[in-house]
Amino acid sequence: MIASICSGFTEFTAPESTVDNPIGWPGYEDSRRRAQERTGERESVACGAGKIGDVEATVVSFEFGFLGGSLGSRTGDRLEAAFTRARELGTPVVSLVATGGSRMQEGMAALSQLQRIAAQLALTRKAGLPLVSVLRDPTTGGGWATLGAGADVVLALPGAQVGFAGSRVRPPGDHDAYNAEAQFASGHVDKIVEPAGLPDELARWLKLLTGADGRPPEPPAALGAKTLPETGWDAVRAARAPGRPHADAYLDAYFDWRCDVSGDRCGGVDPGVRCGFGSRGGVTIAYAAQCGTATLPSGFRTAARLVRLADRLRIPVLTLVDTPGAANDAAAERAGAGPSIAELFGAIAGASVPVTTLVIGEGGSGGALAFAAPGRTWVTPDSYFSVTSPEAAAAILKRRDDQVPATANQLRLRPQDLVELSVARGIV
């Protein structure tokens, strides 16, 4: 597995351990000896320094043949030493996970290793180093709940068992929930990667996550209409025009190449939001973009996740605003529309890296404003930004439908109005 992704690998010297059989499990020493003979490994994980693409990384790889890749005290020793070494070297960490969970033969001494691993993940995040995990078959129990799900970017091999519950302890019912594809659909995995494509995928991710220069992103050039609207209603119609360019067109034109992250890590994916990291002229910029639909709570949470990650890795952020507004139906309210919008407002307000925003279409109320950077927002000629839609404003003011265009004019939502009101810095 290591050889398939690394052009070079030097294994770290394993730390000496005094822990042998902490709870006196009968036959445990013999089980370990047979596992060593069968696999050629002395523990369930191998750790070392390897080069993936152009980036030096710390690599952690599990050997499932060694007691099911289980986590024991000596596994914890190795993982702690590897993460400590990663921080000393300043290298990202790639975890190739294949484990059934904690080692039964060590009881609570094994389970407590999860806290130890969590502490190392926290220290490594605090050091500003990226964490990437690859979920192999199987990734269950504490291995999924720490090294797997705790990474910044989570990749998975097709068909891999992935879940907190292992195959022998799952309740009867929907076993289709316990695989990589289901975890991707639920927003817990960023991408399913075929084994043959894994080396290139990891190389791309590591290059992106270590390739920022800290400079504020330039706003993209306008791709649609070049003339400014005469009236507010003209602005609304231009933003709603069926042929207007949307987020994917802007992202493709702006970046040389890019990789998306997916999901809010809370069980949801919004297909109307694009988040990820892109390379522009060899420099990494993060992005969170609305695609013209009503934004779901999962979309706001995914964007907030992206902004927080970019901030920790010192990667500037580009956001694209294009939504009629936040989804406000009963399902959205139950999923936390308000809290999720608050989460994104807070993430952008608290970011220490530069955030640049371009309004590329509809800017509908707070659901659009949550994506916008205060003081660094630009607009395109075929966009508008409004306290609410003209239709909603007319309804709130108890006006007839035929008064909607006049209401749009009164709201001063045109691109040139936004600049005059200091809502936007300029028109691209």
N, C-alpha and C positions, 0 to 999 in steps of 0.2 A: 504493500500500500504506500509506504513512504517512497519507495523507488519510483512509483508511478507518477508522483507529483513533484519530486525534488530532483534538481540537477546535481545536488551534492548534499550529503547529510553526515553530521558528526554527532554521535550519541553522547549525551552528557554522562558523566560518571555518576552512577547511582549512589544516593546517600546510604550510609550504613544505618541499619535499623536494629534496635534491640527488641522489637516486638516480634514474637514468634507465633504463639498460640494464646491470645489474651484471655480466652474463656475456657481453655482446656478442651477444645472440641476433639473428640476421639477420631484418630486417623487423619487429622488435618495436615500434618507434616507429610504423610505419604501422598495425599492428594496434590500438594504443592510439588513434590518431587516428580510425580507422574506428569503433571502439567509442564514442568520444565523439560522433561525428556521428550514430550510430545511436540512442543512448540519451539524449543531452543531458546526460550525467553525465561528470565528469572522472575518476572512479574507480569501483570496484565497490561502494562503500559510501557511504551518506549518513548523517551523524550530526547530531543536534541536540536541542533541548529541545522537548518537546511535552506537552500536557495530555491525559491518558487518564482519562476519567471526572472525578473530583474531584482526581486526583493529578498533580502535576508529575513528569515522568519524563525521563530521557535515553533517546533512541530511536536505535537503530542499525538501518538497513535496507539490505539487499543488493539490488543491481541485477544479476540474472542475465544480462541482455543485454549487460553489460559484461564481455567475456572470461569468460563463464560464472560470474560472481560470484566469480572466483578471488581468493585472498589473495596480494597482493604486498607489496613494501616500502612503497609509498604507502598501501595498505590498512592496514597496521600502524601507519603514522603517524597516520592518522585515528582508528583504534580506540583507540590509546594516548591521544590527545588527548581523545577523547570520555569515556573512563573517568576520566581525570584531572579533567575538568570535572564529571562526575557526583559525584565525591567532594567537590569544592569546593562544589557546590550542595547536596549531601546528598540526592540524588534516586535512586530505584531506576532500574535499567537494563533496558530491554526490547530484546531483539535479535530482529529479523525476518530469519531466516536463509534464504538461498537461494544455495547455492554448490556448485561442483564440487570445491573443495579448493584446494590450493596452486598457484600460477601456474608452469607449467613453464618459461616463458621467462625466469624469474629464478633457476632452480635452487635451490641451498641458501639463497640470500638470501631466497627466498620461504618455504621450509619453516621457516626459523628464526623467522618471524613467529609461529608457533604458541607458541613459548616466550615471546615478548613478550606475546601475548594472555593466556597463562596467568598471567603475572606480574600483569597488570592485573586479571584476575578475582580473584586472591588478595588483592591490595591492597583491592579493592572489598568483598570478603567481610570482610576484617579491619576495614574501616570500618563494618561492620554494615548495609550497604545490600543490599536484595534484588535478585536477578538472575532475570529471567524470559525464556525464549526461546520463540520460535514457529518451528517447523520447517515450512518451505515446500518446494516441489518444485523442485529436489532439495536435500537437505542431506546432503552426503557429505564424506568426507575430513577434513582438519583443521578445517573449519568445524563439523562434527558433534562432533569430539573436543575442541573447546574451547568456543566460544560456545554450541553447542547442548546437548551433554550436560553441560557444566560449569555450567549454570544451576541455581538452587534449585528452580524450577518449570519443567517442560518441557511445553509445549503443542505440538500438531501438527495440521496441516491434513489432512483425509482423503485417503488415496491418495498422500501425498507419499513420494518416494524418501528413505529415511533409512538411512544405513549408512556405515561407515568406507570400505568399498570402493565406488568409483564404478562406473557401469554398464559401462564398457569394460574393467575390470580384475578383475571378479569371477570366481572359479573356477566351472566348470560345476556345476550342482546346484540347490539350493533357492533360487531367486530371490525366493520369497515372503517370505524373511526380511528383505529389504531395503526395507521400507516402514513407514509410521507405525503401522499396525495391529499389525504383528509386533513392533515395538519396544514398543508399549504392552502387548501380551500378555506380553512378556518382562521387564516391570518397569522399562523405561528411559524411558518417557514417562508423564506424569501424566494426560493427557486428550487425546482427539481432539476437535477443535472445528471445527464447520462455519464457513466464511468469514463468513457473515452474522452468526454469533453471537460472532465474535472480539472486536469492540469491547467488548461487555458483559462477556465473560469476563475480558478483561484488566483492565477497570475494577474488577471484583469482586476479582480477585487483588491488585491494587495496593492497594486499600482495606484488605484483610485484612492484607497483609504490612507495612503502615505504621500499623496502628490499635491497637496495644497500649498499656496504661497501666501495666504492670508489677505490678499488684496480684495477690495470690494468688487463684486462682479459688475460688469457693464450690463445695462439693460439690453435685451435683444432688439434688433431692428424690427420695425413693423412689417408684417407680411401681407396685410390686407389693404384696405382703402387708404389712400394718401391724403384725401381732402377732408377737411373738418366739417362736421354737420352744422347746418344753419340753425336748427331748432333742437330742443331737448328730445322731442319725439323722433326727429331724424336720427339722433344719436342712439336711441333705443332700438329703432328699426335696423340701423347698421350693425349694432352689436348682436342682434338676433337673426341676421341674414343667414340663410342656410349654407351658403358657400364660404362663409368667413373662416379663416384659418383658426384652428384650435390648438390645444397644448402640444399634442404630439408633433405637429408641423413646426411649432416654435422650438421645441426641444431638439428635434432632428436637425434643424437649421443652425442652432446655436452650438451644439456639441459635436465634436469629432466622433465620439462614441460614448455610450453610457450604459449603466446597469441599474435596474430598478430594484428597490426593496418592496416587499409586499406585506400588508397586514398590520393590524394595530396591536397584536400580541394579546388581545382580549377576546378573540373569537370572531373578529370581523374584518372584511375586506371591502373597500369601496372602489368599484371599477371606474368611478368618475374622478379619481385622484391618482396622479403619478408622482411617486417619490423615489429618489435614488441619488446617484452620484455620476457625474459626467466629466469627461476630459475635454477641455477647450484649449488648444494650443499647448498641450502637454501639462496643463494645470487643472487640478480637480476643483469642481464646484458642485455643491449639493443642490438639489432642486425639489420643490414641492409645488405641484401644479394642479389646478382645477381644470376639468375637461369640458365644462359647459353644462353640467347637470347639477341638480340640487345635491349639496354635499352631505353625506351621511355622517353620523357620529364616528364611525370607524375611519372615515376619511380624515376628520380633524385629528383623531388620535394618531393615525399613521403619520400625518404631517408633523405633529408635535414630537413624535418619536424620532423622525428624521432630523428635525431642527436640534433637538437635544444631543443626538449623536454627533452631528456635524460640529456643534459647539464644543463638545468634549474633544474631538479630534482636530479642532482648529481649522475647520473647512468652511469657508464662506458659503452663503446660501442664496439661491435665486428662487423667488416664488412667482408664480403666474396666477393671476386672479381671473376667474371666468366661471361665474355661477349665478343663476337667478336667485339664489339664497340657500340657506341651510334647509335640509329636509325637516319638515315640521309636522309630519303626520304622527299618529299615535305610536307607531313602531319606533320612530326616531326619538320621541320623548322617552319611551321606555328604555331605549338604548343609551340615553344620556346626552341628548343634544346640547343642553346648556353646559353641563360639566365638560364635555369634549371641546366645545368652543372655547370655554375658559382655559382649558389646558393648552390650546394652541396660542391664544393671546399671551398666556404666561410664558410659554417657551420662546416666542419671538421677543417679548419684552425683556426677558432675562438673558438673551443670547449675547455673548461677548464678541462673537464674530460678526462681520458685516452681513447684513441681509438686504438684498435688492429686490424690489417688486416691480413687475410690469402687469398692468391691467390690460388684458388682450381681448376682452369681450364684455360680458355683463358683470357688473359689480353690485350684486344685490345684497345690501344691508350688512348685518353683522357677520353673516356667513361668509361674505367676501372680505370684509375688513379684517377678520381673524388671520387671513393669509398675508396681509399687507404689512410692510415695514414702515413704521412711523419715520417720516423725514426722508425716506429713500424709495418713494413710489413714483413710477412713471406710468404714462397711459399711451395707448395707441389711438390713432384718429378714429377707429371704428369701435370705440369702447365707451362705456359710461360707468359712473359710480354714484350710487344713490342711497339715501337713508332707508329707502324701501322701494319696491317697484312702483311705477306710476299707477298700475292697477290697484295695488294694495293701498297706496296713499289715497286714491280716490275713494275707495271703499271706506277707509277709516274716516275720511272727511265727509262721508255721506253724499258723494257726488255721483252724477249719472255716468254711465259707461262712455257716453260721447264726450265727456269732459276729461278723459284720461290723457289725450295728447296735450291739452292745455296744462294739466297738472304736471306732466313731464317737463314742460317748458318752465314752470314755476320752480321746480326742484333744483334747477341749475346743475344738472348732472352731466353736461357736455364735457369733453376733454379740456377745452379752453376754459370752461368755468372752474374745473377742478384745479387748474394751474393758478387761476386768479384767486381762488379761495385758499391756496397753499395746501390743498389736499394732495396735489401731485407736484413734483419738481419740474416736470416738463413733459412734452409730447414727443415720442420717438418717431 
